[in-house]
Amino acid sequence: MARPEKVRLGDLLIQQGLLTDEQLKLALEEQKRSGRKLGRIFVESGYVTEEGIARALARQLQVEFVDLRSFHLKPELIKLLPEAQARRYRALVLDERAGLLRVGLSDPTDLAVFDEISRVLRRDVELAVVTESQLMPLLDRVYKRTEEISGLAKELTQEMGDIPVEFGAALGITPGSEDAPVVKLLQTVFEEALRSRASDIHIEPQEKSVVIRFRIDGVLHVQTEADSKISTALVLRLKLMSGLDISEKRLPQDGRFNIKIRGQNVDVRISTMPVQHGESVVMRLLAQNTGLLELDSLYMPQRVRDRFHHAISRPSGIVLVTGPTGSGKTTTLYAALNELNTPEKKIITVEDPVEYRLPGLNQVQVHEKIDLTFTRVLRTALRQDPDIILIGEMRDQETAEIGMRAAMTGHLVLSTLHTNDALSTPIRLLDMGVPRYMVALSIQMVLAQRLVRVICENCATDYQPEPHEREWLRYELGDRVDKFKYRIGLGCAHCANTGYQGRQAVYEFLEMTNALVEAANHGDPSEFMAVGREQMAGHTLRRDAVRLVVNGRTTVEEAMRIATQLEE
C-alpha cells in the first residue's frame, strides 16, 4: 500500500462538516497553552467524538474504519508485531488480505509510525483506522505478560543458584528490597492478575516446578510454570508482606496485606497450606476503589428486584443472601447498603475482611488474634444505636442468634450464609442450633445466587444445542425449546479465547410467608420444604439460568453447570 499523505486534522474536520472555524480557533489556542494533541482537545471539549474523528480520517485516507468491539482478531497475527512496538505506535495487526497485513492505527496521520511498522513487520502493510479508547484495553488483553513473568522467574532461579532457600536474607527477601528478582516477579504477577480481572492467584509447588494460576470468571487458567527452586522464595516474600511467621511451614496460616497496582489500592487476603512439595499459596484480590454497583445494575429479574427491595426497605427483620464462596453475595449486600445509606440511618458493618469502602458507614474489621470477634463486635454494635447492621457471615450459632435477636428488636439485619439454595437456609440455621421461633419470626427473605459466565459479545454466534443439551432444555422449557435462538462465544482476543467475558448472577428467593412460618414452627422439615417448593415453583436458580440462555446472555453448557452444582 502507498504511504499515506500528511493530513491537517482541523481542516479535514471542517471540510467534512464536523467542526466549525470558531471551534478550531479555540482548540488551537488551547493547544498552544497546554501542548496537548489537537484531536484530544476536540474530543474533551465535546466538539466531535473520538469515533467521529477516526471515521473522518478513514474517509480522507480512503481506508476502512474498524470497530474493535466487534472485530474478530487472530492471536497468531497479533504477535507478529512485538508488544513494545504495538504500545509505542498505538498499533495492532488486524488480519491478512491478499498478502497484505492490515494494521489498525489510532493515529494514521503519523507517517513515521507507518514507516517503522512496515520495517518491523517486513511485510507490505495496509492501513486501517481504530480508536485509541478501544485499542489500549485490547492491547492489555492480547499481549499477556506470560513471557515477562517466565523471564523474571528464570532470573530469580539463576540468582538463587544452589543457595539454600531457607536463608531469605541472602536472597534479598527483606522489606524494601524493591530490586530483588522475587519482588519484580511478584509485582508483575499482581499487575497481570489485575489486568486479567483475576479474583484469585494460586501458587502451587509441584515436584519439579511451581505453577502460577489465575482464577478468571470463576475458572482457573495457568499463567506460568517455573523451576521449583523459586517456590520457597515466593512464599517467604509473601509471608513477610502479610506479617506471617516465616519459620512456620508445617501449619496453615492466614493473613492480609495491601498493595498499590497501577495507582489502584488492592487488599490481598492470603492463605498458605503445607502440601507435599512445599507450601501452597492462594491470594484473593479485592480492589478497594472498584465502583459500587446499584441494585438496578445487578440484572435482577424484575420480580426478584421488587421483592428484594421490599424486604430491605422494612425497618426490622433479617435478610440473608446465600451461595458458595465467590458467588457475589457481598456485592449484592453492598448494592443494597448503597441504596439504604442515607443521613437519617446509622449503619454498622461487621466483616472479615471489609471488602468495600462506603462513606457514611461504620465499618468494623474482625480481628480474631486480638479477640475482636464477630460476637464481641456485634454485642457492642447493638449498644451503638444502629438502624441497620451488616454481618459479613453467620459462621456459628452465637453469631446467628445475636443477629436474629437484633432483627426481632427493631433492627434491619443483612447477612450471608453458605448454603446451596434458598430453601435449605432456614433448615441450616436450625441445624446450627438456632431456636425454631427465632428462625420463623426474624427472617424476612432469603436470596440465593450463583454467578454464570456471560457470552463474549465480540465473538458471539448462533448455536444449535447438542442432543443432550436439547433434552435438558426440553425438561425446563417443554415444547417451547425450538422457539428460541441459542448462542455461544467462539473465542477471540477480547475474551482470551474462552468465549466468555464477565459474569452475571442468577437468583431465587424465599419469603417467610405465614404458611412458611407455620410450617417452620411445626418442627417437620419435610412439611417446610414442601410449602417452600410450592412457593418457589418456576422461580428457581435453575430456571433463572435458563432465562439467561434463552435471552442469549449465557450458554446451555453454563446453565447446565449451575444445575449440576445445585444437584450436588
C-alpha positions as CSV (number, residue, x, y, z in Angstrom):
1,M,0.0,0.0,0.0
2,A,1.2,3.5,-0.7
3,R,2.4,5.7,2.1
4,P,-0.5,7.8,3.4
5,E,-0.3,11.6,2.9
6,K,0.0,14.1,5.7
7,V,-3.4,15.3,6.9
8,R,-4.2,18.5,8.8
9,L,-6.9,17.3,11.2
10,G,-8.6,20.6,11.9
11,D,-9.0,21.4,8.2
12,L,-10.2,17.9,7.5
13,L,-13.0,18.1,10.2
14,I,-14.1,21.5,8.9
15,Q,-14.2,20.2,5.4
16,Q,-16.4,17.2,6.4
17,G,-18.7,19.4,8.5
18,L,-17.8,18.0,11.8
19,L,-16.1,21.2,13.2
20,T,-16.6,25.0,12.9
21,D,-13.9,27.6,12.3
22,E,-14.6,29.1,15.7
23,Q,-14.2,25.7,17.4
24,L,-10.9,25.1,15.6
25,K,-9.6,28.5,16.6
26,L,-10.5,27.9,20.3
27,A,-8.9,24.4,20.2
28,L,-5.6,25.8,18.6
29,E,-5.4,28.4,21.4
30,E,-5.9,25.6,24.0
31,Q,-3.2,23.5,22.3
32,K,-0.8,26.5,22.4
33,R,-1.5,26.8,26.2
34,S,-1.4,23.1,27.2
35,G,0.7,21.4,24.5
36,R,-1.9,18.6,24.2
37,K,-2.8,16.9,21.0
38,L,-5.4,18.7,18.9
39,G,-7.6,15.6,18.5
40,R,-7.7,15.1,22.3
41,I,-8.8,18.7,22.7
42,F,-11.6,18.3,20.2
43,V,-13.0,15.3,22.0
44,E,-12.6,16.6,25.6
45,S,-14.3,19.9,24.5
46,G,-17.2,18.0,23.1
47,Y,-16.8,19.3,19.6
48,V,-16.6,15.9,18.0
49,T,-16.4,12.2,19.2
50,E,-13.3,10.1,19.0
51,E,-15.1,7.7,16.6
52,G,-16.2,10.7,14.5
53,I,-12.5,11.8,14.1
54,A,-11.5,8.2,13.3
55,R,-14.2,7.8,10.6
56,A,-13.3,11.2,9.1
57,L,-9.7,10.2,8.8
58,A,-10.6,6.8,7.3
59,R,-12.8,8.6,4.7
60,Q,-10.0,11.1,3.8
61,L,-7.3,8.3,3.5
62,Q,-9.8,6.0,1.7
63,V,-9.2,3.2,4.2
64,E,-11.5,1.2,6.4
65,F,-12.5,2.2,9.9
66,V,-12.5,-0.9,12.2
67,D,-14.7,-1.1,15.3
68,L,-12.6,-3.3,17.6
69,R,-15.6,-4.1,19.8
70,S,-17.0,-6.5,17.2
71,F,-13.8,-7.4,15.3
72,H,-12.5,-11.0,15.4
73,L,-8.8,-11.0,15.9
74,K,-6.3,-13.8,15.2
75,P,-3.7,-14.2,18.0
76,E,-1.0,-15.6,15.6
77,L,-1.2,-12.4,13.5
78,I,-1.2,-10.1,16.5
79,K,2.1,-11.5,17.8
80,L,3.8,-10.6,14.6
81,L,4.1,-7.0,16.0
82,P,6.1,-7.1,19.3
83,E,4.2,-5.7,22.3
84,A,6.7,-2.8,22.8
85,Q,6.1,-1.5,19.3
86,A,2.4,-2.1,19.5
87,R,2.1,0.1,22.6
88,R,4.6,2.7,21.4
89,Y,2.9,3.2,18.0
90,R,-0.7,2.5,19.2
91,A,-1.0,-0.2,16.5
92,L,-2.5,-3.7,16.2
93,V,-2.2,-6.3,13.4
94,L,-5.9,-7.0,12.4
95,D,-5.8,-9.5,9.6
96,E,-4.2,-10.6,6.4
97,R,-5.7,-9.8,2.9
98,A,-4.2,-10.9,-0.4
99,G,-0.7,-11.0,1.1
100,L,-1.0,-7.7,2.9
101,L,-1.1,-7.3,6.7
102,R,-3.8,-4.9,7.7
103,V,-2.7,-2.8,10.7
104,G,-5.0,-0.7,12.8
105,L,-3.6,2.7,13.9
106,S,-5.1,5.2,16.3
107,D,-3.1,8.0,14.6
108,P,-2.9,7.2,10.9
109,T,-1.5,10.7,10.2
110,D,1.8,9.9,11.8
111,L,3.9,9.0,8.7
112,A,7.0,7.9,10.7
113,V,4.9,5.3,12.5
114,F,3.7,3.8,9.2
115,D,7.3,3.5,8.0
116,E,8.5,2.0,11.3
117,I,5.7,-0.6,11.4
118,S,6.4,-1.7,7.8
119,R,10.1,-2.1,8.7
120,V,9.4,-4.2,11.9
121,L,6.9,-6.4,10.1
122,R,9.0,-6.8,7.0
123,R,5.7,-7.1,5.0
124,D,3.6,-5.0,2.8
125,V,1.2,-3.2,5.1
126,E,-2.4,-2.0,4.6
127,L,-3.7,0.8,6.9
128,A,-6.9,0.8,8.9
129,V,-8.1,3.3,11.5
130,V,-9.1,2.4,15.0
131,T,-9.9,4.5,18.1
132,E,-7.4,4.7,21.0
133,S,-10.1,4.1,23.7
134,Q,-10.9,0.7,22.1
135,L,-7.3,-0.1,21.2
136,M,-5.5,0.3,24.5
137,P,-7.6,-2.0,26.7
138,L,-7.4,-4.6,23.9
139,L,-3.6,-4.4,23.9
140,D,-3.7,-5.2,27.6
141,R,-5.8,-8.3,26.9
142,V,-4.0,-9.7,23.8
143,Y,-0.4,-9.1,25.0
144,K,-0.4,-11.2,28.1
145,R,2.7,-10.8,30.3
146,T,3.3,-14.6,30.4
147,E,6.7,-14.3,28.7
148,E,7.8,-11.5,31.1
149,I,6.7,-13.5,34.1
150,S,8.6,-16.6,32.9
151,G,11.7,-14.5,32.2
152,L,11.6,-13.0,35.8
153,A,11.1,-16.5,37.2
154,K,14.2,-17.7,35.3
155,E,16.2,-14.6,36.5
156,L,15.2,-15.5,40.1
157,T,16.2,-19.2,39.6
158,Q,19.7,-18.1,38.2
159,E,20.3,-15.7,41.1
160,M,19.4,-18.3,43.7
161,G,21.7,-21.0,42.1
162,D,22.3,-23.6,44.8
163,I,21.9,-21.2,47.8
164,P,19.6,-22.9,50.4
165,V,16.3,-21.2,50.1
166,E,15.8,-21.0,53.8
167,F,18.2,-18.1,54.0
168,G,15.7,-15.4,52.9
169,A,18.0,-12.5,53.8
170,A,20.7,-13.9,51.5
171,L,18.3,-13.6,48.6
172,G,17.4,-10.0,49.3
173,I,14.0,-11.1,50.6
174,T,13.7,-8.2,53.1
175,P,11.2,-5.4,53.2
176,G,12.3,-2.6,51.0
177,S,14.4,-4.7,48.6
178,E,12.5,-3.5,45.6
179,D,15.1,-4.5,43.0
180,A,15.2,-8.2,44.1
181,P,14.1,-10.5,41.4
182,V,11.4,-12.1,43.6
183,V,9.9,-8.6,44.2
184,K,9.9,-7.8,40.4
185,L,8.3,-11.2,39.7
186,L,5.5,-10.8,42.3
187,Q,4.9,-7.2,41.2
188,T,4.5,-8.4,37.6
189,V,2.2,-11.3,38.6
190,F,-0.1,-8.9,40.6
191,E,-0.2,-6.4,37.7
192,E,-1.1,-9.1,35.2
193,A,-3.7,-10.6,37.6
194,L,-5.4,-7.2,38.0
195,R,-5.3,-6.6,34.2
196,S,-6.8,-10.0,33.6
197,R,-9.7,-9.4,36.0
198,A,-8.5,-12.3,38.1
199,S,-10.2,-12.8,41.5
200,D,-7.5,-15.2,42.9
201,I,-3.9,-16.0,42.4
202,H,-2.8,-19.6,43.1
203,I,0.9,-20.5,43.6
204,E,1.2,-24.3,43.7
205,P,4.5,-26.2,44.2
206,Q,4.9,-29.5,42.3
207,E,7.8,-32.0,42.4
208,K,9.8,-30.3,39.6
209,S,8.1,-27.0,39.1
210,V,5.9,-24.3,40.7
211,V,2.7,-23.4,38.8
212,I,1.1,-19.9,39.0
213,R,-2.6,-19.9,38.0
214,F,-5.3,-17.1,37.9
215,R,-9.0,-17.6,38.5
216,I,-10.8,-15.5,35.9
217,D,-14.6,-15.5,35.7
218,G,-14.6,-18.4,38.2
219,V,-12.3,-20.7,36.1
220,L,-8.6,-21.3,36.7
221,H,-6.1,-20.6,33.9
222,V,-2.4,-21.5,34.0
223,Q,-0.3,-18.3,33.9
224,T,3.2,-19.7,34.0
225,E,5.2,-22.7,35.2
226,A,8.7,-22.1,36.7
227,D,11.5,-24.0,38.4
228,S,10.5,-25.4,41.8
229,K,13.5,-23.7,43.3
230,I,11.7,-20.3,43.4
231,S,8.7,-21.6,45.3
232,T,10.1,-21.1,48.8
233,A,11.4,-17.6,47.8
234,L,8.0,-16.5,46.7
235,V,6.3,-17.9,49.8
236,L,8.9,-16.2,52.1
237,R,8.4,-12.8,50.5
238,L,4.6,-13.1,50.6
239,K,4.7,-14.1,54.3
240,L,6.9,-11.1,55.1
241,M,4.4,-8.8,53.2
242,S,1.5,-10.2,55.2
243,G,3.2,-10.4,58.6
244,L,3.0,-14.2,58.8
245,D,5.5,-16.5,60.7
246,I,8.3,-17.3,58.1
247,S,9.7,-20.1,60.3
248,E,6.4,-22.0,60.4
249,K,6.0,-24.3,57.4
250,R,4.1,-27.2,59.0
251,L,0.8,-25.4,59.7
252,P,-1.6,-23.3,57.6
253,Q,-1.5,-19.6,58.0
254,D,-3.9,-16.7,57.0
255,G,-3.1,-13.1,56.6
256,R,-3.6,-10.0,54.5
257,F,-1.7,-7.0,53.1
258,N,-2.3,-4.0,50.9
259,I,-0.5,-3.2,47.7
260,K,-0.8,-0.4,45.1
261,I,-1.0,-1.6,41.4
262,R,-1.2,0.9,38.6
263,G,-2.5,3.5,41.0
264,Q,-5.2,1.2,42.4
265,N,-5.2,0.1,46.0
266,V,-5.8,-3.7,46.3
267,D,-6.4,-5.7,49.5
268,V,-4.9,-9.1,49.3
269,R,-6.1,-12.0,51.5
270,I,-3.5,-14.7,51.7
271,S,-3.8,-18.4,52.8
272,T,-0.9,-20.7,53.0
273,M,-1.1,-24.5,53.4
274,P,1.6,-27.2,53.6
275,V,1.5,-29.6,50.7
276,Q,3.7,-32.5,49.6
277,H,6.3,-30.3,47.8
278,G,6.3,-27.1,49.9
279,E,3.6,-24.6,50.7
280,S,0.6,-23.8,48.5
281,V,-0.5,-20.1,48.5
282,V,-3.9,-18.7,47.4
283,M,-4.4,-14.9,47.3
284,R,-7.9,-13.3,47.0
285,L,-7.7,-9.8,45.3
286,L,-10.1,-7.2,46.5
287,A,-9.8,-3.9,44.6
288,Q,-10.7,-1.1,47.1
289,N,-11.7,1.6,44.5
290,T,-14.0,-0.6,42.5
291,G,-17.1,1.3,41.9
292,L,-20.1,0.1,43.9
293,L,-23.0,-1.3,41.9
294,E,-26.5,0.0,42.1
295,L,-29.3,-2.6,42.7
296,D,-30.7,-1.7,39.3
297,S,-27.4,-2.7,37.6
298,L,-27.3,-6.2,39.1
299,Y,-29.6,-7.5,36.3
300,M,-32.0,-9.0,38.7
301,P,-35.3,-10.2,37.2
302,Q,-38.0,-7.6,38.0
303,R,-39.9,-9.9,40.3
304,V,-36.7,-10.6,42.4
305,R,-35.7,-6.9,42.3
306,D,-39.1,-5.7,43.6
307,R,-39.3,-8.3,46.4
308,F,-35.7,-7.8,47.5
309,H,-36.2,-4.0,47.6
310,H,-39.4,-4.5,49.6
311,A,-37.5,-6.7,52.1
312,I,-34.6,-4.3,52.7
313,S,-37.0,-1.4,53.0
314,R,-38.6,-2.8,56.1
315,P,-37.5,-1.3,59.5
316,S,-36.7,-4.7,61.1
317,G,-36.1,-8.3,60.3
318,I,-33.2,-10.2,58.7
319,V,-32.4,-10.6,55.0
320,L,-30.0,-13.4,54.1
321,V,-28.0,-13.7,50.9
322,T,-26.7,-17.2,50.3
323,G,-24.4,-19.1,48.0
324,P,-20.9,-20.5,47.8
325,T,-17.7,-18.6,48.1
326,G,-17.2,-16.2,45.2
327,S,-20.9,-16.0,44.2
328,G,-21.2,-12.3,44.6
329,K,-23.1,-12.2,47.9
330,T,-21.1,-9.2,49.3
331,T,-21.6,-7.3,46.1
332,T,-25.4,-7.7,46.4
333,L,-25.5,-6.7,50.0
334,Y,-23.4,-3.6,49.4
335,A,-25.6,-2.6,46.5
336,A,-28.4,-2.8,49.0
337,L,-26.5,-0.7,51.6
338,N,-25.7,1.8,48.9
339,E,-29.4,2.3,48.4
340,L,-30.2,2.4,52.1
341,N,-27.3,4.7,53.1
342,T,-28.9,8.0,54.0
343,P,-28.1,10.6,56.6
344,E,-31.1,9.5,58.7
345,K,-29.9,6.0,59.2
346,K,-27.0,4.6,61.2
347,I,-25.4,1.6,59.6
348,I,-22.8,-0.6,61.2
349,T,-21.0,-3.4,59.3
350,V,-19.0,-6.3,60.9
351,E,-16.9,-8.0,58.4
352,D,-13.8,-10.2,57.8
353,P,-12.4,-8.6,55.7
354,V,-14.1,-5.2,54.8
355,E,-14.3,-5.7,51.1
356,Y,-15.8,-2.3,50.1
357,R,-15.4,1.2,51.5
358,L,-18.6,3.1,51.6
359,P,-18.7,6.7,53.1
360,G,-21.3,7.1,55.8
361,L,-21.0,3.6,57.2
362,N,-19.3,2.5,60.4
363,Q,-17.3,-0.5,59.2
364,V,-15.6,-2.8,61.6
365,Q,-12.9,-5.3,60.6
366,V,-13.0,-8.5,62.7
367,H,-9.5,-9.5,64.2
368,E,-9.6,-12.9,65.8
369,K,-6.0,-12.7,67.1
370,I,-6.9,-9.8,69.4
371,D,-10.3,-11.4,70.3
372,L,-12.2,-8.8,68.2
373,T,-14.6,-11.5,67.1
374,F,-18.0,-11.3,65.3
375,T,-19.9,-11.9,68.5
376,R,-17.9,-9.3,70.5
377,V,-18.3,-6.6,67.9
378,L,-22.0,-7.4,67.4
379,R,-22.8,-7.1,71.1
380,T,-21.0,-3.7,71.2
381,A,-22.7,-2.6,67.9
382,L,-26.1,-3.1,69.4
383,R,-25.2,-0.6,72.1
384,Q,-24.3,2.0,69.4
385,D,-28.0,2.6,68.4
386,P,-27.8,1.3,64.8
387,D,-30.7,1.2,62.4
388,I,-29.1,-1.3,60.1
389,I,-26.4,-4.0,60.8
390,L,-24.5,-5.9,58.2
391,I,-22.9,-9.2,59.4
392,G,-20.3,-10.4,57.0
393,E,-21.2,-14.0,57.6
394,M,-23.2,-16.1,60.0
395,R,-20.5,-18.6,60.9
396,D,-21.8,-20.1,64.1
397,Q,-24.8,-20.4,66.4
398,E,-23.8,-17.5,68.7
399,T,-23.4,-15.0,65.8
400,A,-26.7,-16.1,64.2
401,E,-28.6,-15.8,67.5
402,I,-27.3,-12.3,68.2
403,G,-28.2,-11.2,64.6
404,M,-31.7,-12.7,64.9
405,R,-32.3,-11.1,68.3
406,A,-31.3,-7.8,66.8
407,A,-33.8,-8.4,63.9
408,M,-36.5,-9.1,66.4
409,T,-35.9,-6.0,68.4
410,G,-36.3,-3.3,65.7
411,H,-33.1,-3.6,63.6
412,L,-32.8,-4.4,59.9
413,V,-30.0,-7.1,59.7
414,L,-28.3,-8.1,56.5
415,S,-26.0,-11.1,56.3
416,T,-24.7,-14.0,54.3
417,L,-24.7,-17.8,54.8
418,H,-23.1,-20.6,52.9
419,T,-25.9,-22.8,51.7
420,N,-26.8,-24.5,48.4
421,D,-30.1,-22.7,47.8
422,A,-32.7,-20.5,49.4
423,L,-35.0,-23.3,50.7
424,S,-32.3,-25.1,52.7
425,T,-31.2,-21.9,54.5
426,P,-33.7,-21.9,57.4
427,I,-33.0,-25.7,57.9
428,R,-29.3,-24.9,58.0
429,L,-29.9,-22.3,60.8
430,L,-31.9,-24.9,62.8
431,D,-29.1,-27.4,62.3
432,M,-26.7,-24.8,63.8
433,G,-28.8,-24.8,66.9
434,V,-30.7,-21.5,66.4
435,P,-34.1,-21.8,68.2
436,R,-37.0,-22.5,65.9
437,Y,-39.0,-19.5,66.9
438,M,-36.1,-17.1,66.1
439,V,-35.8,-18.6,62.6
440,A,-39.6,-18.3,62.0
441,L,-40.0,-14.8,63.3
442,S,-36.9,-13.0,62.3
443,I,-36.2,-14.0,58.7
444,Q,-37.9,-11.7,56.1
445,M,-36.3,-13.1,53.0
446,V,-33.6,-15.4,51.8
447,L,-32.0,-14.6,48.4
448,A,-29.8,-17.3,46.9
449,Q,-27.5,-16.6,44.0
450,R,-24.8,-18.0,41.7
451,L,-22.6,-16.5,39.0
452,V,-22.7,-17.6,35.4
453,R,-20.3,-16.6,32.7
454,V,-21.6,-14.2,30.1
455,I,-21.0,-14.8,26.4
456,C,-18.4,-12.5,24.9
457,E,-20.3,-10.1,22.6
458,N,-17.3,-9.8,20.3
459,C,-17.3,-13.4,19.2
460,A,-20.9,-14.5,19.9
461,T,-22.6,-16.6,17.2
462,D,-25.8,-18.6,16.8
463,Y,-25.6,-22.2,18.1
464,Q,-27.6,-25.4,17.7
465,P,-27.6,-27.2,21.1
466,E,-26.2,-30.8,21.2
467,P,-28.8,-33.6,21.6
468,H,-28.1,-33.9,25.4
469,E,-28.4,-30.1,25.8
470,R,-31.6,-30.0,23.9
471,E,-33.1,-32.8,26.2
472,W,-32.0,-30.8,29.2
473,L,-33.7,-27.7,27.8
474,R,-36.8,-29.6,27.0
475,Y,-37.1,-30.6,30.6
476,E,-37.1,-26.9,31.5
477,L,-39.0,-25.4,28.5
478,G,-41.1,-28.2,27.2
479,D,-42.3,-27.8,23.6
480,R,-41.0,-24.2,23.6
481,V,-37.4,-25.4,23.3
482,D,-37.4,-24.8,19.5
483,K,-38.9,-21.4,19.7
484,F,-35.7,-19.8,21.0
485,K,-32.3,-19.0,19.5
486,Y,-29.2,-20.1,21.3
487,R,-25.7,-18.6,21.3
488,I,-22.1,-19.4,22.2
489,G,-18.8,-17.5,22.0
490,L,-16.3,-18.8,19.5
491,G,-13.4,-17.3,21.4
492,C,-11.4,-14.2,20.4
493,A,-8.6,-11.9,21.6
494,H,-11.2,-9.9,23.7
495,C,-12.0,-12.9,25.9
496,A,-8.7,-14.8,25.8
497,N,-10.3,-17.4,23.5
498,T,-12.7,-18.6,26.2
499,G,-15.9,-17.4,24.6
500,Y,-17.0,-15.7,27.8
501,Q,-16.3,-12.2,29.2
502,G,-17.6,-11.3,32.7
503,R,-20.2,-12.9,34.9
504,Q,-23.8,-12.2,35.9
505,A,-25.8,-13.5,38.8
506,V,-28.8,-15.8,38.7
507,Y,-31.2,-15.6,41.6
508,E,-34.0,-17.3,43.6
509,F,-35.7,-16.1,46.7
510,L,-37.8,-17.4,49.6
511,E,-40.1,-15.1,51.6
512,M,-41.2,-16.2,55.1
513,T,-45.0,-16.1,54.4
514,N,-47.5,-17.0,57.1
515,A,-47.7,-20.6,55.6
516,L,-43.9,-21.0,55.8
517,V,-43.7,-19.6,59.4
518,E,-46.4,-22.1,60.5
519,A,-44.6,-24.9,58.7
520,A,-41.3,-23.9,60.4
521,N,-42.9,-23.9,63.8
522,H,-44.3,-27.5,63.3
523,G,-40.8,-29.0,63.5
524,D,-41.2,-31.2,60.5
525,P,-38.6,-30.2,57.9
526,S,-40.3,-32.1,55.1
527,E,-43.5,-30.0,55.6
528,F,-41.5,-26.8,55.4
529,M,-39.7,-28.0,52.3
530,A,-43.0,-28.9,50.6
531,V,-44.5,-25.5,51.3
532,G,-41.3,-23.7,50.2
533,R,-41.2,-25.6,46.9
534,E,-44.7,-24.7,46.1
535,Q,-44.0,-21.0,46.8
536,M,-40.8,-21.1,44.6
537,A,-42.2,-23.2,41.7
538,G,-40.9,-21.8,38.4
539,H,-38.7,-19.2,40.1
540,T,-35.6,-21.3,41.0
541,L,-31.9,-20.7,40.3
542,R,-32.0,-23.3,37.6
543,R,-34.9,-21.6,35.9
544,D,-33.2,-18.2,36.1
545,A,-30.1,-19.7,34.4
546,V,-32.4,-21.0,31.6
547,R,-33.8,-17.4,31.3
548,L,-30.3,-16.1,30.6
549,V,-29.8,-18.9,28.0
550,V,-32.9,-18.0,26.0
551,N,-32.1,-14.3,26.3
552,G,-28.7,-15.0,24.7
553,R,-26.7,-13.9,27.7
554,T,-25.1,-17.3,28.5
555,T,-24.7,-20.8,27.1
556,V,-26.6,-24.0,27.7
557,E,-23.4,-25.5,28.9
558,E,-23.0,-22.8,31.6
559,A,-26.6,-23.2,32.8
560,M,-26.2,-27.0,33.0
561,R,-23.0,-26.4,35.1
562,I,-25.1,-24.4,37.6
563,A,-27.8,-27.0,37.7
564,T,-25.2,-29.7,38.4
565,Q,-23.8,-27.7,41.3
566,L,-27.3,-27.4,42.8
567,E,-27.9,-31.1,42.5
568,E,-24.7,-31.9,44.3
